[in-house]
Every structure is written in structure tokens, then in C-alpha cells.
Amino acid sequence: MIKNGLDCKEGVPKNLEKEDTAVARIRPPKFHPILVVIDMQNGFCAHGGSYEKFGTDISIYRKIIPNVKKIIVACHELRIPVFYTQQVREASGIDLLTRIHRIIPRRRLEFIEKIRACVRGTWDAEIIDELLPTKDDHIVVKRRDSAFQDTEFELWLKSIGADTVIYTGIDTCICVENSLREGFNKGYDVILVEDAVASSWQELHRATLDNVRGSFGLVLTTAQLIDMLHTTKRGASAFRLSMEYL
């Protein structure tokens, strides 16, 4: 069939039949995102919390609080579901890594043994005051690095039809990266906000950003993300990826 000078099959230009990616580049796909704020808790980010008591410079974590807040506000305005992860341990220690692993890096082992961080039900485990969840937000309680491991997170994402996860929080190269890698392998698209994640290991922070750019998804600034969300909303919960980021 010839239509408007193009070889077509059932009205579809022949050059667009070859691969779906060609269509995606011409017509950016819709996506249904959620935001996850990873481990922004008193124990890690607040003055007087376990990390500061351990001697960690938490200023690098606190620096991202304003950007995370901006993203949360934008997501609330646009009715994008917001999830928080809350890393906890039991007071009894039954769920500690040392109960399972025989090989644990010294720095992590010292932290586990010396500091009773984020014990469930304590102030240390609560989300920091600057980013307190609203009654409409969701809290994912986790005991390992990934938000997906042994939690309700994936069930909740499926129940609301989410297909894309926007990642913020800490630590870039540990809990954030473990979560986005597992999410990607489960089929969820990845958007990592580079100035709304932080790590005490700057070289590994940069490596994670490069890994995501090269293998897993989009890396955007806070300003780029908010602009894209505000300008590409389609309907109640759908958005279109901006061509400039594909």
C-alpha cells in the first residue's frame, strides 16, 4: 500500500515498522511514576543521630534535604505517590547482617557492633522532621539495603499501576543503588535525581551516577525533573518523557 508517498502496512509508515525504539524516539512513551525517599532518617541525617555519634560527617547527607523537599512538594502537587523507606533493626539484633554473613567489610562491621542505629520504634529510626511524611504517603520498612527485599514495596507499586521509580535519598552507592538495580531487574524504569542523593564516598557516588546513565535509566537534576513533570503531565497519573532526556 502506498500512502502519501510512503510504503505502509495498515497505515503504519514502513520506516516505523522496523523497531519499536524508532516510535519511542518520535513519540516519547507515557510513564506512571512514584517517588521514593530512601532512608532520610534521624539516625543517618539528624544531629544527635547514630551516624553523627559514630563520627560520620552528616553534612553531605543534610545538604540534599532542600532538594528532596522540593521534589516531595512537586510530587504532592502533581498527585504522584510518595514512598519513604525506613531502615530498621530489632533491639534483639535478630535481623542483623552478622547473624547471616561471615564476610562483612570492617567499616560496616564496626558500625553494626558499636552503634545500635535505627532500632525499630525509636527516634533514631524516624524520618527527619524536615521531610515528615503526610497521611497520604507510604512508609516501606526494610531491614536490608534494597527497598524491594522482603518488603511490601513491589506489591504496592503493582497495586497502583506504577512503572517508573524516581530515586532520592541516601546512601547513593549502597541503599539507593541496590534499590534501583533490583527495581530495574524487576521491570521498573529508573530516574535518579543526582542532586537529591548523597554518599559519604564521593568517588562511589559519581560511579553510581555513571552506572545509571550508562546502564539503567535517566539521571536528572532536581530542576530538570520538576520541569519535566510539570510540563509533560498527561491525565491523572501519566506523564511523557521529554525528548531532550531520551
Backbone as CSV, one residue per row, in Angstrom:
resi,resn,N_x,N_y,N_z,CA_x,CA_y,CA_z,C_x,C_y,C_z
1,MET,0.844,-1.186,0.000,0.000,0.000,0.000,0.883,1.241,0.000
2,ILE,0.588,2.184,-0.881,1.319,3.444,-0.928,0.406,4.543,-0.424
3,LYS,0.888,5.314,0.574,0.078,6.376,1.148,0.979,7.578,1.395
4,ASN,0.603,8.702,0.762,1.390,9.921,0.901,2.861,9.704,0.578
5,GLY,3.102,8.846,-0.427,4.462,8.633,-0.884,5.272,7.697,-0.015
6,LEU,4.640,7.049,1.003,5.365,6.148,1.883,4.824,4.743,1.753
7,ASP,5.718,3.749,1.783,5.266,2.365,1.845,4.670,2.126,3.206
8,CYS,3.404,1.674,3.242,2.741,1.490,4.531,2.134,0.110,4.624
9,LYS,1.964,-0.325,5.832,1.231,-1.551,6.110,0.182,-1.210,7.138
10,GLU,-1.082,-1.275,6.701,-2.202,-0.903,7.563,-2.024,0.512,8.096
11,GLY,-1.523,1.399,7.236,-1.434,2.804,7.620,-0.228,3.173,8.450
12,VAL,0.692,2.208,8.737,1.875,2.489,9.533,3.059,2.669,8.596
13,PRO,3.757,3.809,8.625,4.913,4.013,7.764,5.920,2.888,7.911
14,LYS,6.454,2.447,6.779,7.348,1.303,6.784,8.571,1.535,7.663
15,ASN,9.076,2.767,7.669,10.282,3.033,8.438,10.044,2.963,9.943
16,LEU,8.750,2.989,10.365,8.446,2.862,11.778,8.107,1.433,12.181
17,GLU,8.021,0.521,11.165,7.736,-0.879,11.477,8.967,-1.599,11.988
18,LYS,10.133,-1.097,11.649,11.347,-1.856,11.859,11.637,-2.118,13.323
19,GLU,11.477,-1.112,14.170,11.745,-1.320,15.581,10.945,-0.340,16.427
20,ASP,10.524,-0.834,17.576,9.711,-0.010,18.458,10.453,1.228,18.927
21,THR,11.792,1.143,19.017,12.547,2.276,19.527,12.410,3.486,18.625
22,ALA,12.218,3.268,17.326,12.035,4.396,16.413,10.778,5.167,16.782
23,VAL,9.717,4.447,17.131,8.475,5.086,17.537,8.687,5.844,18.843
24,ALA,9.435,5.236,19.770,9.672,5.870,21.063,10.394,7.200,20.893
25,ARG,11.296,7.253,19.919,12.054,8.488,19.736,11.175,9.585,19.142
26,ILE,10.213,9.192,18.319,9.334,10.178,17.706,8.200,10.548,18.643
27,ARG,7.688,9.586,19.370,6.583,9.802,20.303,6.997,9.254,21.666
28,PRO,7.549,10.098,22.536,8.050,9.624,23.821,6.977,8.866,24.589
29,PRO,7.365,7.781,25.244,6.382,6.943,25.935,5.818,7.612,27.177
30,LYS,4.574,7.246,27.489,3.994,7.667,28.760,4.602,6.828,29.881
31,PHE,4.656,7.418,31.057,5.089,6.649,32.210,4.280,7.069,33.429
32,HIS,4.212,6.164,34.401,3.408,6.367,35.610,4.350,6.257,36.809
33,PRO,4.875,7.399,37.261,5.943,7.365,38.262,5.462,7.384,39.700
34,ILE,6.359,6.952,40.573,6.244,7.205,42.003,7.597,7.755,42.461
35,LEU,7.582,8.406,43.604,8.816,8.899,44.220,9.146,8.038,45.425
36,VAL,10.423,7.661,45.570,10.854,7.002,46.791,11.972,7.829,47.424
37,VAL,11.811,8.080,48.715,12.789,8.806,49.524,13.460,7.779,50.421
38,ILE,14.716,7.509,50.151,15.375,6.381,50.801,16.158,6.803,52.049
39,ASP,15.734,6.277,53.184,16.485,6.296,54.449,16.861,7.686,54.962
40,MET,16.008,8.680,54.737,16.271,10.017,55.289,15.770,10.047,56.734
41,GLN,16.510,9.378,57.602,16.098,9.133,58.986,17.004,9.851,59.977
42,ASN,16.511,10.016,61.191,17.284,10.693,62.219,18.630,10.035,62.459
43,GLY,18.645,8.730,62.462,19.889,8.016,62.734,20.991,8.307,61.741
44,PHE,20.607,8.624,60.506,21.580,8.879,59.451,21.789,10.366,59.172
45,CYS,20.733,11.165,59.323,20.771,12.545,58.827,20.594,13.623,59.880
46,ALA,20.179,13.290,61.073,19.870,14.311,62.082,21.027,14.502,63.054
47,HIS,21.164,15.710,63.544,22.145,15.968,64.595,21.727,15.202,65.848
48,GLY,22.677,14.483,66.409,22.385,13.658,67.569,22.020,12.232,67.220
49,GLY,21.947,11.926,65.922,21.632,10.569,65.483,22.848,9.660,65.516
50,SER,22.634,8.392,65.219,23.684,7.385,65.341,24.900,7.655,64.454
51,TYR,24.655,8.091,63.211,25.789,8.328,62.326,26.690,9.423,62.879
52,GLU,26.096,10.516,63.352,26.912,11.595,63.898,27.648,11.127,65.147
53,LYS,27.001,10.345,65.996,27.659,9.809,67.187,28.821,8.897,66.823
54,PHE,28.690,8.208,65.690,29.740,7.308,65.228,30.928,8.083,64.664
55,GLY,30.745,9.374,64.420,31.829,10.190,63.893,31.715,10.505,62.423
56,THR,30.599,10.135,61.818,30.392,10.408,60.394,30.020,11.874,60.187
57,ASP,30.592,12.473,59.155,30.220,13.837,58.781,28.902,13.761,58.017
58,ILE,27.808,14.153,58.680,26.490,14.022,58.052,26.127,15.229,57.198
59,SER,27.028,16.189,57.091,26.708,17.401,56.317,26.412,17.075,54.858
60,ILE,27.079,16.049,54.329,26.848,15.681,52.925,25.429,15.156,52.743
61,TYR,24.891,14.488,53.769,23.519,13.997,53.719,22.521,15.145,53.897
62,ARG,22.816,16.015,54.805,21.890,17.116,55.098,21.829,18.117,53.935
63,LYS,22.876,18.169,53.140,22.922,19.112,52.020,21.810,18.868,51.011
64,ILE,21.362,17.619,50.880,20.346,17.312,49.863,18.918,17.517,50.370
65,ILE,18.745,17.786,51.665,17.395,17.901,52.222,16.527,18.909,51.468
66,PRO,17.020,20.116,51.150,16.166,21.071,50.430,15.696,20.550,49.072
67,ASN,16.561,19.861,48.330,16.157,19.342,47.025,15.150,18.205,47.155
68,VAL,15.378,17.327,48.128,14.406,16.249,48.354,13.051,16.844,48.706
69,LYS,13.067,17.877,49.527,11.818,18.540,49.913,11.107,19.125,48.693
70,LYS,11.859,19.787,47.805,11.263,20.356,46.595,10.585,19.277,45.756
71,ILE,11.228,18.143,45.646,10.678,17.053,44.831,9.425,16.480,45.483
72,ILE,9.458,16.317,46.796,8.266,15.831,47.503,7.093,16.775,47.284
73,VAL,7.332,18.071,47.429,6.268,19.066,47.238,5.717,18.992,45.816
74,ALA,6.606,18.902,44.832,6.156,18.813,43.436,5.328,17.553,43.206
75,CYS,5.759,16.443,43.779,5.018,15.189,43.597,3.654,15.252,44.268
76,HIS,3.576,15.871,45.426,2.269,16.050,46.061,1.352,16.903,45.182
77,GLU,1.890,17.982,44.628,1.088,18.860,43.772,0.571,18.126,42.541
78,LEU,1.400,17.236,41.997,1.060,16.530,40.760,0.404,15.175,41.024
79,ARG,0.132,14.878,42.290,-0.532,13.633,42.685,0.290,12.404,42.302
80,ILE,1.594,12.531,42.418,2.495,11.393,42.240,2.684,10.743,43.611
81,PRO,2.415,9.456,43.748,2.547,8.808,45.060,3.972,8.924,45.612
82,VAL,4.069,9.155,46.915,5.357,9.311,47.577,5.540,8.184,48.592
83,PHE,6.685,7.516,48.472,7.038,6.431,49.382,8.324,6.800,50.113
84,TYR,8.399,6.425,51.363,9.616,6.578,52.153,10.097,5.185,52.559
85,THR,11.403,4.960,52.531,11.908,3.738,53.155,12.432,4.081,54.537
86,GLN,12.276,3.124,55.419,12.706,3.282,56.804,13.531,2.052,57.173
87,GLN,14.845,2.236,57.209,15.759,1.144,57.562,15.703,0.930,59.063
88,VAL,15.403,-0.286,59.505,15.325,-0.561,60.940,16.075,-1.835,61.298
89,ARG,16.328,-1.957,62.575,16.826,-3.217,63.143,16.042,-3.490,64.409
90,GLU,15.947,-4.751,64.758,15.285,-5.122,66.006,16.240,-4.917,67.179
91,ALA,15.682,-4.564,68.327,16.505,-4.368,69.522,17.263,-5.638,69.892
92,SER,16.673,-6.775,69.579,17.307,-8.057,69.905,18.494,-8.379,69.003
93,GLY,18.566,-7.702,67.853,19.634,-7.983,66.902,19.401,-9.205,66.037
94,ILE,18.196,-9.762,66.064,17.933,-10.992,65.324,18.051,-10.823,63.820
95,ASP,17.886,-9.586,63.341,17.893,-9.350,61.899,19.201,-8.742,61.390
96,LEU,20.236,-8.722,62.209,21.491,-8.095,61.810,22.236,-8.924,60.761
97,LEU,23.019,-8.236,59.958,23.839,-8.902,58.944,24.792,-9.919,59.572
98,THR,25.242,-9.634,60.782,26.203,-10.523,61.433,25.605,-11.881,61.780
99,ARG,24.279,-11.988,61.755,23.633,-13.280,62.004,23.707,-14.194,60.788
100,ILE,23.991,-13.594,59.627,23.960,-14.361,58.380,25.321,-14.404,57.697
101,HIS,25.976,-13.233,57.603,27.212,-13.130,56.823,28.448,-13.423,57.666
102,ARG,29.407,-14.097,57.046,30.703,-14.318,57.684,31.757,-13.351,57.149
103,ILE,31.466,-12.721,56.017,32.379,-11.744,55.427,31.657,-10.401,55.367
104,ILE,32.085,-9.458,56.197,31.495,-8.112,56.237,32.642,-7.112,56.277
105,PRO,32.649,-6.111,55.385,33.720,-5.107,55.406,33.867,-4.485,56.799
106,ARG,35.112,-4.197,57.176,35.407,-3.742,58.534,34.609,-2.502,58.930
107,ARG,34.515,-1.507,58.015,33.809,-0.275,58.354,32.351,-0.562,58.695
108,ARG,31.718,-1.413,57.907,30.312,-1.722,58.169,30.170,-2.546,59.443
109,LEU,31.094,-3.464,59.669,31.041,-4.293,60.866,31.194,-3.453,62.122
110,GLU,32.100,-2.475,62.093,32.289,-1.613,63.253,31.021,-0.819,63.562
111,PHE,30.364,-0.338,62.517,29.134,0.418,62.727,28.058,-0.458,63.347
112,ILE,27.910,-1.681,62.845,26.889,-2.603,63.375,27.154,-2.921,64.839
113,GLU,28.417,-3.147,65.160,28.756,-3.599,66.514,28.773,-2.464,67.539
114,LYS,29.148,-1.258,67.110,29.321,-0.163,68.063,28.081,0.715,68.235
115,ILE,27.257,0.813,67.191,26.123,1.725,67.238,24.821,0.965,67.015
116,ARG,23.896,1.093,67.940,22.574,0.481,67.781,21.703,1.443,66.976
117,ALA,21.973,1.503,65.679,21.335,2.504,64.813,19.928,2.091,64.412
118,CYS,19.022,3.069,64.423,17.680,2.921,63.852,16.940,1.683,64.368
119,VAL,16.995,1.480,65.664,16.214,0.393,66.261,14.731,0.708,66.086
120,ARG,13.988,-0.274,65.665,12.567,-0.079,65.382,11.835,0.513,66.586
121,GLY,11.050,1.576,66.328,10.274,2.208,67.376,10.974,3.332,68.108
122,THR,12.238,3.620,67.749,12.979,4.682,68.415,13.007,5.955,67.564
123,TRP,13.389,7.076,68.203,13.558,8.350,67.491,14.557,8.196,66.365
124,ASP,15.620,7.448,66.591,16.680,7.241,65.608,16.121,6.726,64.283
125,ALA,15.101,5.890,64.344,14.558,5.258,63.145,13.553,6.119,62.400
126,GLU,13.084,7.190,63.026,12.037,8.005,62.407,12.588,8.868,61.271
127,ILE,11.697,9.229,60.336,12.048,10.140,59.251,12.362,11.516,59.838
128,ILE,13.350,12.222,59.267,13.748,13.521,59.799,12.588,14.515,59.729
129,ASP,12.592,15.465,60.660,11.498,16.434,60.770,11.292,17.234,59.489
130,GLU,12.381,17.535,58.775,12.277,18.367,57.580,11.504,17.686,56.450
131,LEU,11.390,16.354,56.515,10.757,15.613,55.414,9.649,14.697,55.905
132,LEU,8.992,15.067,56.964,7.986,14.174,57.549,6.916,13.766,56.541
133,PRO,6.586,12.484,56.486,5.526,12.019,55.583,4.170,12.598,55.966
134,THR,3.308,12.750,54.971,1.922,13.131,55.223,1.094,11.864,55.403
135,LYS,-0.168,12.050,55.742,-1.047,10.886,55.943,-1.286,10.116,54.648
136,ASP,-1.039,10.759,53.502,-1.250,10.093,52.219,0.002,9.424,51.676
137,ASP,1.138,9.615,52.342,2.376,8.977,51.908,2.468,7.562,52.467
138,HIS,3.445,6.819,51.989,3.575,5.410,52.355,4.984,5.149,52.893
139,ILE,5.087,4.346,53.938,6.384,4.023,54.533,6.684,2.545,54.340
140,VAL,7.823,2.279,53.720,8.288,0.917,53.482,9.359,0.604,54.528
141,VAL,9.060,-0.289,55.434,10.025,-0.684,56.460,10.916,-1.783,55.887
142,LYS,12.220,-1.556,55.951,13.149,-2.535,55.382,14.279,-2.844,56.363
143,ARG,14.892,-3.980,56.156,15.990,-4.410,57.017,17.269,-4.696,56.242
144,ARG,17.199,-4.518,54.934,18.380,-4.705,54.095,18.513,-3.493,53.179
145,ASP,19.525,-3.493,52.327,19.830,-2.309,51.532,18.737,-1.958,50.533
146,SER,18.161,-2.940,49.878,17.171,-2.681,48.827,15.779,-2.445,49.391
147,ALA,15.091,-1.478,48.799,13.700,-1.216,49.179,12.782,-2.370,48.787
148,PHE,13.232,-3.206,47.868,12.388,-4.292,47.369,12.535,-5.588,48.172
149,GLN,13.643,-5.764,48.871,13.891,-7.052,49.506,13.043,-7.246,50.754
150,ASP,12.212,-8.285,50.720,11.394,-8.680,51.869,10.522,-7.541,52.399
151,THR,9.976,-6.728,51.473,9.077,-5.632,51.863,7.808,-5.685,51.016
152,GLU,6.883,-4.780,51.315,5.631,-4.682,50.546,5.765,-3.781,49.324
153,PHE,6.934,-3.215,49.112,7.112,-2.158,48.116,6.604,-2.564,46.725
154,GLU,7.049,-3.688,46.216,6.651,-4.085,44.864,5.154,-4.352,44.781
155,LEU,4.582,-4.968,45.797,3.130,-5.210,45.819,2.381,-3.892,45.715
156,TRP,2.819,-2.890,46.476,2.155,-1.594,46.443,2.310,-0.922,45.081
157,LEU,3.499,-1.020,44.474,3.700,-0.425,43.144,2.774,-1.071,42.118
158,LYS,2.661,-2.383,42.166,1.768,-3.078,41.231,0.320,-2.668,41.458
159,SER,-0.064,-2.470,42.700,-1.464,-2.187,43.003,-1.901,-0.820,42.484
160,ILE,-0.956,0.107,42.287,-1.321,1.435,41.779,-0.905,1.636,40.325
161,GLY,-0.374,0.590,39.703,-0.026,0.673,38.287,1.224,1.480,37.991
162,ALA,2.118,1.595,38.959,3.367,2.343,38.743,4.314,1.544,37.859
163,ASP,5.054,2.251,37.006,6.044,1.585,36.167,7.414,2.249,36.210
164,THR,7.520,3.371,36.914,8.760,4.131,36.970,8.989,4.602,38.401
165,VAL,10.228,4.469,38.862,10.565,4.900,40.219,11.583,6.030,40.150
166,ILE,11.261,7.134,40.810,12.174,8.272,40.953,12.895,8.094,42.282
167,TYR,14.231,8.031,42.230,15.015,7.716,43.420,15.687,8.958,44.005
168,THR,15.501,9.147,45.319,16.186,10.183,46.087,16.627,9.558,47.402
169,GLY,17.513,10.259,48.133,17.874,9.795,49.459,19.314,9.343,49.578
170,ILE,19.555,8.457,50.550,20.920,8.042,50.870,20.984,6.523,51.085
171,ASP,22.105,5.948,51.061,23.373,6.394,50.544,23.418,6.006,49.068
172,THR,23.881,6.923,48.225,23.824,6.721,46.773,24.305,5.347,46.342
173,CYS,25.479,4.955,46.847,26.121,3.741,46.342,25.753,2.484,47.125
174,ILE,24.899,2.626,48.146,24.503,1.439,48.912,22.997,1.207,48.751
175,CYS,22.186,1.847,49.583,20.755,1.570,49.547,20.065,2.106,48.301
176,VAL,20.479,3.277,47.819,19.866,3.807,46.597,20.211,2.915,45.409
177,GLU,21.486,2.612,45.245,21.887,1.801,44.094,21.325,0.386,44.164
178,ASN,21.357,-0.230,45.345,20.779,-1.567,45.458,19.303,-1.564,45.105
179,SER,18.587,-0.528,45.524,17.153,-0.444,45.232,16.895,-0.262,43.750
180,LEU,17.633,0.642,43.114,17.346,0.901,41.702,17.770,-0.271,40.823
181,ARG,18.849,-0.940,41.181,19.254,-2.123,40.409,18.191,-3.219,40.496
182,GLU,17.722,-3.491,41.710,16.709,-4.534,41.860,15.409,-4.122,41.183
183,GLY,15.038,-2.839,41.332,13.834,-2.362,40.658,13.932,-2.480,39.152
184,PHE,15.078,-2.108,38.599,15.287,-2.224,37.156,15.126,-3.671,36.705
185,ASN,15.716,-4.593,37.429,15.634,-6.005,37.045,14.244,-6.589,37.225
186,LYS,13.405,-5.918,38.007,12.013,-6.333,38.150,11.114,-5.669,37.104
187,GLY,11.688,-4.767,36.293,10.920,-4.162,35.212,10.516,-2.724,35.417
188,TYR,10.997,-2.090,36.494,10.638,-0.698,36.758,11.695,0.242,36.184
189,ASP,11.246,1.236,35.419,12.173,2.216,34.864,12.738,3.088,35.978
190,VAL,13.936,3.614,35.716,14.719,4.297,36.739,14.934,5.767,36.381
191,ILE,14.620,6.655,37.316,15.040,8.050,37.246,15.764,8.352,38.554
192,LEU,17.036,8.701,38.455,17.850,9.023,39.628,18.097,10.530,39.646
193,VAL,17.819,11.167,40.771,17.987,12.622,40.873,19.353,12.904,41.498
194,GLU,20.281,13.371,40.693,21.680,13.406,41.107,21.976,14.367,42.243
195,ASP,21.222,15.457,42.368,21.469,16.383,43.468,20.470,16.205,44.607
196,ALA,19.793,15.049,44.617,18.897,14.687,45.719,19.251,13.314,46.267
197,VAL,20.466,12.850,45.951,21.046,11.654,46.554,22.437,12.033,47.048
198,ALA,22.944,11.301,48.033,24.247,11.655,48.590,24.930,10.421,49.150
199,SER,26.265,10.509,49.206,27.073,9.424,49.750,28.283,9.995,50.472
200,SER,28.740,9.294,51.487,29.968,9.693,52.165,31.199,9.263,51.379
201,TRP,30.994,8.476,50.328,32.073,8.091,49.408,31.843,8.810,48.082
202,GLN,32.494,9.921,47.866,32.223,10.728,46.685,32.576,10.032,45.384
203,GLU,33.657,9.265,45.381,34.030,8.573,44.140,33.010,7.502,43.790
204,LEU,32.433,6.860,44.780,31.411,5.845,44.518,30.077,6.492,44.161
205,HIS,29.799,7.634,44.740,28.617,8.414,44.348,28.667,8.715,42.854
206,ARG,29.805,9.217,42.392,29.952,9.531,40.961,29.871,8.271,40.118
207,ALA,30.423,7.176,40.613,30.371,5.917,39.865,28.934,5.433,39.695
208,THR,28.124,5.583,40.738,26.713,5.192,40.640,25.995,6.025,39.583
209,LEU,26.225,7.332,39.590,25.600,8.193,38.579,25.997,7.740,37.181
210,ASP,27.274,7.426,36.982,27.741,6.973,35.669,27.133,5.625,35.302
211,ASN,27.005,4.736,36.297,26.396,3.422,36.046,24.954,3.562,35.585
212,VAL,24.214,4.426,36.256,22.812,4.605,35.889,22.700,5.214,34.500
213,ARG,23.493,6.237,34.221,23.472,6.857,32.887,23.771,5.827,31.795
214,GLY,24.717,4.941,32.065,25.150,4.013,31.035,24.334,2.749,30.921
215,SER,23.661,2.343,32.011,23.050,1.007,32.001,21.625,0.906,32.519
216,PHE,21.135,1.898,33.280,19.870,1.674,33.970,18.758,2.672,33.690
217,GLY,19.080,3.941,33.431,17.976,4.880,33.253,18.428,6.313,33.084
218,LEU,17.614,7.235,33.589,17.884,8.663,33.468,18.507,9.204,34.746
219,VAL,19.430,10.138,34.581,19.974,10.894,35.702,19.643,12.355,35.448
220,LEU,18.832,12.935,36.331,18.375,14.310,36.162,18.701,15.121,37.410
221,THR,18.777,16.427,37.257,18.853,17.305,38.420,17.446,17.516,38.965
222,THR,17.363,18.075,40.155,16.064,18.397,40.738,15.274,19.326,39.830
223,ALA,15.935,20.362,39.320,15.256,21.330,38.452,14.761,20.672,37.168
224,GLN,15.577,19.820,36.567,15.169,19.130,35.334,13.977,18.221,35.586
225,LEU,14.016,17.469,36.672,12.921,16.557,36.986,11.614,17.310,37.183
226,ILE,11.631,18.331,38.017,10.401,19.069,38.314,9.856,19.734,37.054
227,ASP,10.729,20.283,36.242,10.289,20.901,34.985,9.650,19.869,34.066
228,MET,10.273,18.694,33.935,9.728,17.658,33.076,8.360,17.193,33.576
229,LEU,8.233,17.005,34.880,6.962,16.543,35.433,5.853,17.571,35.235
230,HIS,6.177,18.839,35.445,5.165,19.884,35.310,4.741,20.108,33.864
231,THR,5.634,19.881,32.928,5.334,20.200,31.520,4.865,19.006,30.704
232,THR,4.917,17.802,31.269,4.567,16.624,30.463,3.454,15.787,31.073
233,LYS,2.719,16.316,32.032,1.648,15.526,32.646,0.544,15.266,31.645
234,ARG,0.085,14.015,31.600,-0.997,13.590,30.711,-2.028,12.828,31.521
235,GLY,-3.129,13.465,31.878,-4.162,12.788,32.641,-3.852,12.780,34.126
236,ALA,-4.516,11.885,34.851,-4.441,11.879,36.310,-3.084,11.447,36.832
237,SER,-2.464,10.445,36.187,-1.218,9.905,36.747,-0.148,9.643,35.705
238,ALA,-0.411,9.958,34.447,0.545,9.664,33.383,1.349,10.904,32.997
239,PHE,2.583,10.657,32.581,3.481,11.707,32.127,4.179,11.211,30.862
240,ARG,4.722,12.149,30.084,5.530,11.753,28.930,6.977,12.132,29.179
241,LEU,7.868,11.217,28.838,9.283,11.536,28.932,9.622,12.622,27.925
242,SER,10.373,13.603,28.375,10.780,14.680,27.486,11.805,14.181,26.479
243,MET,11.660,14.538,25.235,12.563,14.111,24.183,14.016,14.462,24.497
244,GLU,14.237,15.572,25.157,15.625,16.019,25.375,16.365,15.097,26.329
245,TYR,15.660,14.245,27.089,16.344,13.360,28.025,16.438,11.939,27.501
246,LEU,15.830,11.633,26.355,15.876,10.270,25.809,17.110,10.068,24.961
